[in-house]
Structure formats: structure tokens, C-alpha cells
Amino acid sequence: MSTRTKFRAHSLGATLGVLALASALAFSSTALAQNTAIRPPTNGPASVADLAAGLLDAVVNIATSQKVKNDDDAPAPQVPEGSPYQPYFDEFFKGQGGQGGNRQRTVDSLGSGFVIDPTGFIVTNNHVIEGADDIEINFANGSKLKAKLVGKDTKTDLAVLKVEPKTPLKAVPFGDSRKMRIGDWVMAIGNPFGLGGSVSVGIISARGRNINAGPYDNFIQTDAAINRGNSGGPLFNMAGEVIGINTAIISPSGGSIGIGFSVPTELAANVVLQLKDFGETRRGWLGVRIQPVTDDIAESLKMATPHGALVSGIIEGGPIAHGEIKAGDVIVKFDGRDVTEMRDLPRAVAESPVGKAVDVVVVRDGKEQTVKVTLGRLEDGDDVAAAPAATTNDETQKPDKPEAAPLPATDVVLGMKLATLNEETRKKYGIAEDVDGVVITEVSPNSAAAERRVEPGDVIVEVGQEAMDTPGDVADRVEELKSNGRRNALLMLSSKTGELRFVTVRVE
């Protein structure tokens, strides 16, 4: 085909395209005139302009600065007295505090936030303002105000700031994130890369995401574009209510790839209220140590399916003062809320008021029973946990993995060499006086116990929920489990300081 022929073919196609377009426009005009089926799309918002216009004034940009010590220990460069470059050097190093490591530099960062109260309360992420010496709030109208920190919560990465406006500020309300469904439209507004006042729209991609950011992970995942600088900004529903606080993204490049995470208001609203009112959080505390219920543990506890949170220990000085809950119990419901997996329990407890008496449903000896517990305060629990553990003598400071020495009256069970816990073994392994059971002195490298990281110095407190006093008790209980067709033995182990954990060891 010649060049001219090609051109003609293209021209003919273009001519036909114009004619088709003209026909379509004529049809469209006729249809609109007859008020027929051409209507705006209904599968998503045709425009979010009106919604955004009503929200932009409540979203703020946050600029922080922090003075940090210069890591460079090299001295500042010197120039000859009277040099024509002297003024430039003086200006460059002005305010850096002299020579070497004493020099300071200022680090600036940007983030987002939103006004929740016309009197000047602002919510953002804790990591946006953490360590800041100066916090400045930039509003949509161009005004700026200095802010002070009212309170922060590192566990949920939230912070509340306060400014002193001359006139009431535009504020936005919290919505109920529990009503949001996967596929619902959402809008993010923030300060990406310092650009300010940027709006992006997407949907909720997933709920209940755990990204290992903290103990209460329950993030909303969205594909609305979230970038650096969006942290602390709001995620709105289509009613203009805040249903999340944008906190993190997954991105190999640092830019949005459509995977962003927001703290849901079902978790954030109570935290923000407490920070605003008290300057700190006041969470409920149950005072138990927990671990997941695996398939093997569920089978050992005669549970049909693995669910709930296995109690591995009770914290001394906590709310469990009279044995309401015991090590080995599986908590399956807390204050009317199902505990499907382990991480559901800390969140449910933390969201409960301090001092509230709650019903806790536990599985004990294969049967469900309900106990009542009055919650303590988590912050008090943190102090208890931080307190140094009591020790009986200097021997407790020996290495965690002492070498096993030959001991009399030992038995070998499931690849573990066992010995009676007495004064001699307590001294050798530094085991506290309040720990009772059977001490493990050796573990065969290729045994089932070694696979579960059982180590010399661990103490077997229970096997199959029965207390153990001698190596013979352990051997007899394991044989009993075998004869009952059990594939695994559930061991309650104690560390030398008394910290408990559960492991399952194959008995086949």
C-alpha cells in the first residue's frame, strides 16, 4: 500500500469517526430532550467537590522542628583571620554551638491533622510531633498558630494538640468506623510531600488489618492515595465524618501504591477523648499473660476449633486477686464480645473503662464457665511489669543456658532429661523459690521438645493440665495421654523467674 493509500484509509476512518460522533451527539441531544435513559453514574460519587469544600478548612498542615546534636565530631573548618570568606563561614556555622560534637542542627518535618473542637483541639499522629521542640499549625486560609502538646499515646500512635484561635475554628465530627464496609467510598485530605490541602478518593479495601505497628492493630486499609505528609490526616466517609486517621503505607518507593492504613475511630475516638480530657490514656487492664491457641493446643484442651486467648500466666498484683482466672484457661468471650483470636482480647480490654466489673467466659477442663472480674488500669500494669523481678540469691544471675551436669534420680521423657526440683537444682539453675514442678536438665537436640525451644533450666509445672512433682509423674502422664490417643502433650513450663508459657510436644 502506498503512502497516499495509507493516508486515505486513515482519512476515511477519521471521516467515518466524525460522522459516528455527530450521530451519537444527535442521539444524545434527542434523548436528553425526551428525558430518556441518559443519567449520571450511580456506582460512585459523580463529584466530591461539595463534600471537599466543606471539609478542607478543618484539615491542617503541621510543621515541626527539633534541635538535635550533630553526629559529626569533626571540628568546624577554620579560615585565616581577615579572610574575605570569613563572613560566609561565620554565617553558615552561626548558632551551631561551637566546635565538634557540641554543634546542633535543626530537623524539620511535615504532617497533617484535623480540628475536632472549635476551641482549638487538633488530632494527629504521635510520630508526626514526637520529639518536636516547636509545633506550628498551618490553616487552609493561610493563617498560622503555635501549638502545644496536650497528650500522646504511643500504643495507637495518636496525639492531641491545642492552639489558641481568636475565633472559633471549623471542626469535623467522628463517625462510626464499625458501620463502614469493604467497598465503601472514602476521602483522604492531607499534606502529602508538603503540598498542603490535597484530596484523594478511594474505597475501603479491607478491615481489621494487623501490620505489627502496636498491640491494638485493627487498621482500615484503603486505596485512596496516601503519601508522606498525609500522616495524621483524616479519612472521611461520604457524610463528611472522620472514620479513620491516616497512619502508614506500604510502599517500596515511599509513594502511594494504593495500600494505606488508617486507625479506625472505633479505637481512636476513646483515646482522643481521654487525651483531650486528661492528657493521658486510662485503659482497662485484666492482668493476664496470653498466647495464641494453636491447632495442637486446641486438640490438647479438647476444643473443637482453635479460638480464644490462652492464659499463660497471672500478673501478681493485678486485678485477678482471687483465682477468678487461672493459667491454662482459654478466654473465649469478654464483656459480651467474642474473642476469636488472641489479639481481640487486648483491644477489647483496653477499650473498657477502668474499674468496670465484666463477665469473662473461659474454657476450663473442656467446659465453658463465666467469671466476673473488676478491671484495673493498664498504666498501673505497665508499672508492675517494669518493676524488677525479685531474686532469691546471686545465683539467679547466671546465664540462661547453663550446662547440664549429671544428677541423681533422673528420667528421660520426650527427649528431656528430668530431675526433681530441690535445693540443689534450684541453686544450679537459679530457679525462684515460688516455682514448683520438675526441672529439665538436658534436651536432646533432635527431639520434639527441642523443636519447641524447650531448654535446660525450664520447669515443667503441668502436663495435660495436671500438676507435676516428680519425673515419674511426667512419664506416667505422658503414657496416659498416649493411651488416650492424644498426639500431643500440653506442657505448662515455667522460666527460672516464674514466667509461664504453654507448649505442645508430640508424643507419637
PABADREN-744464 format. One line per field, with one value per residue (C-alpha): residue in one letter; chain; residue number from 1; x, y, z. Coordinates in Angstrom, 3 decimals. Layout:
N
code = c(a:...)
unit = c(A:...)
pos = c(NUM:...)
X = c(X:...)
Y = c(Y:...)
Z = c(Z:...)
***
This chain:
508
code = c(m:s:t:r:t:k:f:r:a:h:s:l:g:a:t:l:g:v:l:a:l:a:s:a:l:a:f:s:s:t:a:l:a:q:n:t:a:i:r:p:p:t:n:g:p:a:s:v:a:d:l:a:a:g:l:l:d:a:v:v:n:i:a:t:s:q:k:v:k:n:d:d:d:a:p:a:p:q:v:p:e:g:s:p:y:q:p:y:f:d:e:f:f:k:g:q:g:g:q:g:g:n:r:q:r:t:v:d:s:l:g:s:g:f:v:i:d:p:t:g:f:i:v:t:n:n:h:v:i:e:g:a:d:d:i:e:i:n:f:a:n:g:s:k:l:k:a:k:l:v:g:k:d:t:k:t:d:l:a:v:l:k:v:e:p:k:t:p:l:k:a:v:p:f:g:d:s:r:k:m:r:i:g:d:w:v:m:a:i:g:n:p:f:g:l:g:g:s:v:s:v:g:i:i:s:a:r:g:r:n:i:n:a:g:p:y:d:n:f:i:q:t:d:a:a:i:n:r:g:n:s:g:g:p:l:f:n:m:a:g:e:v:i:g:i:n:t:a:i:i:s:p:s:g:g:s:i:g:i:g:f:s:v:p:t:e:l:a:a:n:v:v:l:q:l:k:d:f:g:e:t:r:r:g:w:l:g:v:r:i:q:p:v:t:d:d:i:a:e:s:l:k:m:a:t:p:h:g:a:l:v:s:g:i:i:e:g:g:p:i:a:h:g:e:i:k:a:g:d:v:i:v:k:f:d:g:r:d:v:t:e:m:r:d:l:p:r:a:v:a:e:s:p:v:g:k:a:v:d:v:v:v:v:r:d:g:k:e:q:t:v:k:v:t:l:g:r:l:e:d:g:d:d:v:a:a:a:p:a:a:t:t:n:d:e:t:q:k:p:d:k:p:e:a:a:p:l:p:a:t:d:v:v:l:g:m:k:l:a:t:l:n:e:e:t:r:k:k:y:g:i:a:e:d:v:d:g:v:v:i:t:e:v:s:p:n:s:a:a:a:e:r:r:v:e:p:g:d:v:i:v:e:v:g:q:e:a:m:d:t:p:g:d:v:a:d:r:v:e:e:l:k:s:n:g:r:r:n:a:l:l:m:l:s:s:k:t:g:e:l:r:f:v:t:v:r:v:e)
unit = c(A:A:A:A:A:A:A:A:A:A:A:A:A:A:A:A:A:A:A:A:A:A:A:A:A:A:A:A:A:A:A:A:A:A:A:A:A:A:A:A:A:A:A:A:A:A:A:A:A:A:A:A:A:A:A:A:A:A:A:A:A:A:A:A:A:A:A:A:A:A:A:A:A:A:A:A:A:A:A:A:A:A:A:A:A:A:A:A:A:A:A:A:A:A:A:A:A:A:A:A:A:A:A:A:A:A:A:A:A:A:A:A:A:A:A:A:A:A:A:A:A:A:A:A:A:A:A:A:A:A:A:A:A:A:A:A:A:A:A:A:A:A:A:A:A:A:A:A:A:A:A:A:A:A:A:A:A:A:A:A:A:A:A:A:A:A:A:A:A:A:A:A:A:A:A:A:A:A:A:A:A:A:A:A:A:A:A:A:A:A:A:A:A:A:A:A:A:A:A:A:A:A:A:A:A:A:A:A:A:A:A:A:A:A:A:A:A:A:A:A:A:A:A:A:A:A:A:A:A:A:A:A:A:A:A:A:A:A:A:A:A:A:A:A:A:A:A:A:A:A:A:A:A:A:A:A:A:A:A:A:A:A:A:A:A:A:A:A:A:A:A:A:A:A:A:A:A:A:A:A:A:A:A:A:A:A:A:A:A:A:A:A:A:A:A:A:A:A:A:A:A:A:A:A:A:A:A:A:A:A:A:A:A:A:A:A:A:A:A:A:A:A:A:A:A:A:A:A:A:A:A:A:A:A:A:A:A:A:A:A:A:A:A:A:A:A:A:A:A:A:A:A:A:A:A:A:A:A:A:A:A:A:A:A:A:A:A:A:A:A:A:A:A:A:A:A:A:A:A:A:A:A:A:A:A:A:A:A:A:A:A:A:A:A:A:A:A:A:A:A:A:A:A:A:A:A:A:A:A:A:A:A:A:A:A:A:A:A:A:A:A:A:A:A:A:A:A:A:A:A:A:A:A:A:A:A:A:A:A:A:A:A:A:A:A:A:A:A:A:A:A:A:A:A:A:A:A:A:A:A:A:A:A:A:A:A:A:A:A:A:A:A:A:A:A:A:A:A:A:A:A:A:A:A:A:A:A:A:A:A:A:A:A:A:A:A:A:A:A:A:A:A:A:A:A:A:A:A)
pos = c(1:2:3:4:5:6:7:8:9:10:11:12:13:14:15:16:17:18:19:20:21:22:23:24:25:26:27:28:29:30:31:32:33:34:35:36:37:38:39:40:41:42:43:44:45:46:47:48:49:50:51:52:53:54:55:56:57:58:59:60:61:62:63:64:65:66:67:68:69:70:71:72:73:74:75:76:77:78:79:80:81:82:83:84:85:86:87:88:89:90:91:92:93:94:95:96:97:98:99:100:101:102:103:104:105:106:107:108:109:110:111:112:113:114:115:116:117:118:119:120:121:122:123:124:125:126:127:128:129:130:131:132:133:134:135:136:137:138:139:140:141:142:143:144:145:146:147:148:149:150:151:152:153:154:155:156:157:158:159:160:161:162:163:164:165:166:167:168:169:170:171:172:173:174:175:176:177:178:179:180:181:182:183:184:185:186:187:188:189:190:191:192:193:194:195:196:197:198:199:200:201:202:203:204:205:206:207:208:209:210:211:212:213:214:215:216:217:218:219:220:221:222:223:224:225:226:227:228:229:230:231:232:233:234:235:236:237:238:239:240:241:242:243:244:245:246:247:248:249:250:251:252:253:254:255:256:257:258:259:260:261:262:263:264:265:266:267:268:269:270:271:272:273:274:275:276:277:278:279:280:281:282:283:284:285:286:287:288:289:290:291:292:293:294:295:296:297:298:299:300:301:302:303:304:305:306:307:308:309:310:311:312:313:314:315:316:317:318:319:320:321:322:323:324:325:326:327:328:329:330:331:332:333:334:335:336:337:338:339:340:341:342:343:344:345:346:347:348:349:350:351:352:353:354:355:356:357:358:359:360:361:362:363:364:365:366:367:368:369:370:371:372:373:374:375:376:377:378:379:380:381:382:383:384:385:386:387:388:389:390:391:392:393:394:395:396:397:398:399:400:401:402:403:404:405:406:407:408:409:410:411:412:413:414:415:416:417:418:419:420:421:422:423:424:425:426:427:428:429:430:431:432:433:434:435:436:437:438:439:440:441:442:443:444:445:446:447:448:449:450:451:452:453:454:455:456:457:458:459:460:461:462:463:464:465:466:467:468:469:470:471:472:473:474:475:476:477:478:479:480:481:482:483:484:485:486:487:488:489:490:491:492:493:494:495:496:497:498:499:500:501:502:503:504:505:506:507:508)
X = c(0.000:1.382:1.845:-1.019:-3.265:-2.445:-3.259:-6.565:-7.504:-6.746:-8.725:-11.678:-11.592:-11.427:-14.359:-16.428:-15.440:-16.632:-19.907:-20.385:-19.627:-22.066:-24.744:-24.064:-24.296:-27.527:-28.919:-27.732:-29.410:-32.642:-32.526:-31.934:-34.712:-37.054:-35.819:-34.842:-32.269:-29.036:-28.336:-25.283:-23.468:-24.663:-21.893:-19.709:-19.837:-20.143:-18.208:-16.885:-16.349:-19.124:-18.000:-14.352:-15.241:-16.926:-14.013:-10.813:-10.899:-10.875:-7.770:-4.442:-0.792:1.597:5.198:7.589:11.209:13.614:17.116:19.407:23.049:25.269:26.678:29.769:32.588:34.880:35.700:34.237:36.551:38.773:39.759:42.602:41.762:40.733:39.941:37.297:35.396:35.200:31.629:30.290:31.763:30.515:27.006:26.983:28.056:26.165:24.104:25.670:27.218:30.922:33.257:32.837:30.065:28.629:27.140:23.383:21.272:17.545:15.458:12.113:9.212:5.708:2.471:-1.285:-4.018:-7.617:-9.638:-12.087:-13.161:-13.749:-11.819:-8.591:-8.088:-6.334:-5.687:-2.633:-0.234:2.240:5.089:4.382:5.178:7.358:10.411:9.423:10.675:8.331:4.930:3.261:-0.222:-0.902:-4.567:-6.235:-6.757:-3.016:-3.004:-0.526:-0.661:1.769:0.510:1.268:1.052:-1.923:-1.299:0.009:-0.448:2.390:0.374:-2.048:0.302:-2.148:-1.644:-3.826:-2.601:-4.059:-3.953:-5.455:-7.523:-9.053:-12.251:-13.828:-12.296:-14.018:-14.224:-15.191:-17.015:-16.037:-18.149:-18.608:-15.984:-17.777:-20.507:-18.042:-17.926:-15.337:-16.038:-17.433:-16.148:-13.774:-11.882:-8.420:-7.297:-3.793:-0.405:1.432:5.063:4.287:1.899:-0.979:-4.745:-4.676:-7.798:-7.810:-10.693:-10.837:-12.594:-12.097:-10.026:-10.006:-10.726:-9.047:-5.532:-2.647:0.617:2.509:2.560:1.298:-0.679:-4.070:-3.634:-7.035:-6.342:-8.641:-6.908:-7.720:-6.603:-7.167:-3.778:-1.826:1.765:4.434:2.971:-0.541:0.228:-2.218:-4.756:-8.394:-10.103:-13.710:-16.828:-19.195:-21.139:-18.102:-17.388:-13.904:-13.798:-10.004:-6.677:-4.179:-1.063:1.001:1.545:3.213:5.485:8.896:9.410:7.895:4.982:1.432:0.845:-2.739:-2.094:-2.642:-3.692:-5.833:-6.538:-10.324:-12.379:-13.799:-10.325:-9.213:-12.279:-11.970:-8.197:-8.584:-11.281:-9.065:-6.049:-8.200:-9.745:-6.868:-3.728:-3.178:-4.925:-6.825:-7.273:-8.730:-6.336:-7.099:-3.694:-3.100:-0.393:-1.784:-0.686:-2.428:-4.479:-2.871:-4.359:-2.225:-3.190:-6.886:-6.640:-4.902:-7.624:-10.439:-11.608:-13.413:-11.720:-8.793:-10.106:-9.765:-6.720:-4.817:-3.898:-0.242:0.102:-1.447:0.361:0.917:-0.635:-3.161:-6.969:-7.033:-6.657:-8.800:-8.159:-11.091:-8.967:-6.238:-3.246:-4.452:-7.866:-8.868:-10.765:-13.405:-15.634:-15.022:-17.840:-20.175:-17.617:-16.341:-12.592:-11.969:-8.179:-5.637:-5.265:-9.005:-8.642:-6.129:-8.154:-11.449:-9.938:-8.208:-11.456:-13.235:-13.482:-11.174:-12.999:-15.756:-16.906:-17.061:-18.136:-15.379:-16.193:-13.362:-12.893:-11.582:-11.231:-13.072:-16.119:-17.200:-17.779:-18.323:-16.317:-16.558:-13.501:-13.141:-10.691:-7.624:-5.782:-3.308:-0.878:-0.603:0.028:2.889:4.497:4.093:5.599:8.512:9.366:12.465:11.710:12.539:15.532:16.416:20.219:23.077:22.965:19.892:22.147:23.788:23.420:20.049:21.503:23.651:25.395:23.623:25.549:24.923:22.273:20.889:17.383:16.773:14.349:14.194:10.772:10.095:13.799:14.097:16.230:14.312:15.160:13.324:13.268:15.147:17.600:20.489:18.738:17.240:20.729:22.266:19.696:18.790:15.137:12.986:11.575:7.970:8.389:7.225:7.438:10.061:13.280:14.621:18.382:19.033:17.194:18.106:18.972:16.725:13.793:10.239:10.936:13.906:11.627:9.514:12.593:12.431:15.728:17.639:16.527:12.875:10.485:7.537:4.657:1.808:1.323:-2.147:-3.446:-2.243:0.396:3.775:6.017:8.472:9.977:7.837:4.691:5.690:6.396:3.123:1.050:2.644:1.907:-1.689:-2.078:-0.657:-3.099:-5.971:-4.982:-3.517:-0.970:0.431:1.149:0.344:3.146:2.975:6.562:7.999:11.127:13.537:11.755:8.281:7.067:4.757:4.165:2.438:3.960:2.708:5.159:4.465:4.096:3.935)
Y = c(0.000:3.412:6.223:8.063:4.999:4.710:8.352:7.952:4.967:6.934:9.903:7.678:6.253:9.725:10.806:7.844:8.573:12.168:11.028:8.470:11.104:13.512:10.818:9.968:13.622:14.000:10.911:12.175:15.544:13.860:11.523:14.367:16.370:13.432:12.967:9.366:6.954:9.012:9.744:10.461:7.314:5.919:3.384:6.046:9.716:11.798:14.555:15.105:18.822:19.921:17.436:18.505:22.203:21.735:19.826:21.474:24.247:21.690:19.874:21.428:21.115:20.518:21.732:20.691:21.430:19.658:20.563:17.553:17.116:16.911:13.418:14.758:15.040:16.850:20.437:23.310:24.466:27.421:30.253:32.739:35.882:38.624:36.266:37.580:34.289:34.768:36.260:33.303:30.755:32.694:32.819:29.130:27.902:30.539:29.049:25.604:25.816:25.946:23.120:19.395:17.336:20.320:21.728:21.396:21.251:21.701:18.927:19.881:17.594:17.928:16.115:16.526:16.860:17.909:20.075:18.220:21.170:24.814:25.941:24.611:20.892:19.091:15.368:13.952:11.005:10.843:10.135:13.457:15.519:13.137:14.887:18.246:21.413:23.607:22.795:25.161:24.680:25.990:26.510:26.471:30.249:30.838:31.665:30.030:29.274:27.734:24.530:22.779:19.045:18.085:14.334:11.409:7.665:5.619:2.388:3.780:6.463:9.284:12.759:15.742:19.324:22.667:26.083:29.365:30.818:34.280:32.999:29.509:27.053:24.802:21.323:17.876:15.113:11.499:8.869:5.189:3.164:-0.058:0.790:1.003:-1.906:-3.107:-1.244:1.917:5.203:7.266:10.552:11.399:15.000:15.931:17.422:14.949:15.912:19.321:20.295:21.009:20.652:17.620:15.497:11.869:9.432:5.646:2.784:0.703:-2.234:-4.249:-4.031:-5.336:-5.276:-6.211:-4.629:-5.184:-1.479:-1.876:-4.029:-2.836:-3.129:-3.005:-0.820:0.179:-0.434:1.971:2.572:6.325:7.880:8.408:9.635:11.041:14.042:12.546:11.035:12.286:13.427:12.315:9.613:10.690:8.781:10.284:12.002:14.099:12.204:11.093:7.294:6.903:8.649:8.006:6.492:4.222:2.995:0.045:1.288:0.275:3.777:5.960:6.958:5.636:2.264:2.076:0.374:2.787:2.222:4.280:3.931:3.364:5.715:2.764:2.608:6.231:8.122:6.985:7.505:11.036:11.850:10.689:12.607:15.724:15.452:14.000:14.403:10.640:7.336:5.334:1.835:-1.241:-3.983:-7.646:-8.628:-11.838:-13.039:-14.678:-16.610:-17.896:-21.074:-23.244:-26.352:-28.554:-26.644:-26.772:-30.548:-30.923:-28.862:-30.828:-27.764:-28.411:-25.444:-23.208:-19.865:-17.502:-16.445:-18.957:-17.607:-18.447:-16.570:-14.227:-10.980:-10.643:-7.505:-7.294:-7.449:-11.277:-11.466:-14.488:-17.004:-15.947:-16.795:-19.441:-20.263:-22.749:-21.133:-20.081:-16.769:-17.014:-14.066:-10.764:-8.484:-9.917:-9.670:-12.837:-13.413:-15.106:-14.819:-13.733:-10.126:-9.498:-9.646:-6.819:-4.469:-5.342:-4.935:-1.643:-0.149:-0.951:1.553:1.202:-0.263:-1.912:-5.366:-7.553:-11.113:-13.258:-16.616:-19.146:-22.729:-24.728:-28.511:-28.652:-26.743:-23.111:-21.116:-17.444:-15.480:-11.824:-9.590:-5.913:-4.276:-2.405:0.335:-0.672:2.129:0.725:-2.668:-1.217:-0.052:-3.525:-5.178:-2.732:-3.462:-5.656:-9.286:-10.461:-12.769:-15.231:-15.046:-14.004:-17.355:-16.195:-14.000:-16.996:-17.474:-18.520:-21.730:-23.373:-26.588:-29.682:-31.728:-35.367:-35.525:-38.478:-39.899:-38.619:-39.831:-39.165:-38.288:-36.950:-36.283:-34.360:-35.430:-34.559:-34.165:-33.426:-29.742:-29.432:-27.097:-28.340:-27.909:-24.563:-23.271:-24.682:-23.161:-20.082:-21.121:-18.968:-20.471:-19.965:-22.121:-25.722:-28.666:-30.850:-29.314:-30.106:-30.732:-31.789:-31.664:-33.959:-31.792:-33.735:-34.286:-32.947:-30.845:-29.169:-28.225:-26.260:-24.482:-26.222:-25.597:-26.868:-24.915:-24.809:-26.281:-28.496:-27.287:-29.200:-31.865:-32.132:-29.701:-31.874:-30.674:-32.431:-33.078:-35.761:-37.062:-40.168:-38.032:-36.617:-40.074:-41.507:-38.585:-38.768:-42.509:-41.837:-39.274:-41.757:-44.463:-41.982:-41.438:-37.950:-36.867:-34.032:-33.326:-29.814:-28.689:-25.684:-24.525:-22.004:-19.941:-19.640:-16.420:-17.962:-16.693:-19.309:-20.432:-23.345:-25.603:-28.760:-31.626:-34.588:-37.850:-40.139)
Z = c(0.000:-0.944:1.500:-0.165:0.137:3.794:4.319:2.546:4.588:7.713:6.386:5.607:9.103:10.544:8.370:9.493:13.090:12.787:11.267:14.039:16.690:15.105:15.070:18.704:19.723:17.782:19.505:22.866:22.347:21.301:24.292:26.729:25.093:25.548:29.170:28.465:29.921:29.932:33.644:35.815:37.066:40.382:41.137:42.765:43.647:40.465:42.229:45.730:45.227:47.591:50.243:49.984:50.087:53.445:54.969:53.735:56.341:59.179:57.907:58.869:57.949:60.832:60.680:63.436:64.199:66.512:67.581:67.553:68.340:65.303:64.931:63.199:65.731:63.277:64.220:62.254:59.478:60.303:57.945:58.363:60.288:57.932:55.070:52.629:53.174:56.941:56.910:54.914:57.306:60.317:58.869:57.917:61.345:63.302:66.125:65.853:69.251:68.547:67.747:67.076:68.651:70.544:67.353:66.916:63.803:63.265:61.735:60.182:59.323:57.931:58.627:58.747:61.345:61.784:64.142:66.411:68.565:67.532:70.607:69.061:69.751:66.891:66.309:64.553:64.717:67.562:65.146:63.399:66.505:68.509:69.919:68.418:70.097:68.080:66.527:64.076:62.623:59.114:58.256:54.844:54.908:55.275:58.984:61.375:65.079:67.543:69.162:72.410:73.053:75.221:75.314:73.277:73.101:71.644:71.554:68.944:67.546:68.313:69.741:70.634:70.193:71.282:69.649:70.856:67.984:68.115:66.505:66.562:64.130:61.622:63.219:61.925:63.822:64.398:62.647:63.477:61.622:62.596:60.069:57.204:54.778:52.328:49.098:50.727:49.298:51.439:51.076:52.429:52.918:53.970:53.301:51.011:50.372:51.892:49.103:51.504:51.163:48.852:48.356:47.224:46.922:47.058:48.766:51.862:50.661:53.888:57.608:60.742:59.288:61.602:60.414:63.687:64.458:68.028:70.462:69.201:65.438:63.752:60.735:57.904:54.574:51.738:48.176:48.479:47.717:50.958:50.819:53.090:54.835:54.943:58.367:60.974:58.412:58.378:56.347:55.747:54.833:52.279:55.060:55.982:59.205:60.237:60.285:60.372:60.996:58.187:59.716:57.469:53.933:52.286:49.536:48.191:46.795:49.507:47.273:47.215:45.577:46.799:50.157:53.017:56.618:58.986:62.695:62.886:65.016:66.948:68.506:68.184:69.441:73.068:73.071:71.715:74.275:77.134:75.841:75.450:78.935:80.974:78.870:79.124:78.423:81.029:79.660:81.280:82.429:83.024:84.376:82.440:80.055:76.948:73.888:70.739:70.705:68.033:66.454:68.718:71.854:70.900:70.423:73.796:75.511:73.803:71.877:68.583:66.844:67.839:69.085:72.011:74.032:76.158:79.607:80.199:83.465:86.002:86.823:90.545:91.965:89.125:89.041:89.297:93.056:93.987:91.230:89.063:86.010:86.053:83.881:81.291:80.875:77.373:77.267:74.537:75.416:77.194:78.343:75.697:72.877:71.208:71.368:68.025:68.168:70.732:69.540:70.007:73.803:74.473:72.277:73.986:77.451:76.597:75.307:78.588:81.473:84.450:87.448:85.421:86.550:83.451:82.672:81.198:79.611:79.859:78.762:81.725:81.750:78.436:79.714:79.447:82.610:83.347:85.909:86.922:87.087:88.035:85.642:86.777:84.904:82.200:83.020:86.571:84.993:82.952:86.195:87.695:84.653:84.671:88.298:88.721:89.495:92.977:93.207:95.922:95.675:93.422:91.638:89.696:87.579:85.887:82.103:80.716:79.244:81.922:81.027:82.334:84.901:85.876:88.585:90.528:90.119:86.588:83.929:80.193:78.732:75.220:74.738:78.011:80.960:84.113:87.782:90.989:91.877:95.155:96.849:94.720:91.364:92.372:93.174:89.998:87.620:89.682:89.992:92.268:95.454:94.377:91.247:91.650:89.275:87.589:86.265:82.782:82.855:79.255:75.927:73.048:70.014:67.613:69.951:69.708:72.823:71.108:68.195:70.692:72.100:75.444:77.263:80.306:83.357:82.277:84.829:83.877:86.064:84.406:81.757:80.267:82.929:85.814:88.276:88.226:91.258:90.122:86.853:87.349:87.339:83.952:82.484:83.777:82.483:79.028:78.833:79.893:77.101:74.602:75.690:75.262:71.642:72.142:69.567:71.675:75.321:76.542:78.854:81.151:81.507:83.932:83.485:86.401:87.483:87.319:83.935:82.418:78.855:77.150:74.502:72.828:72.335:70.060:71.969:68.911)
***
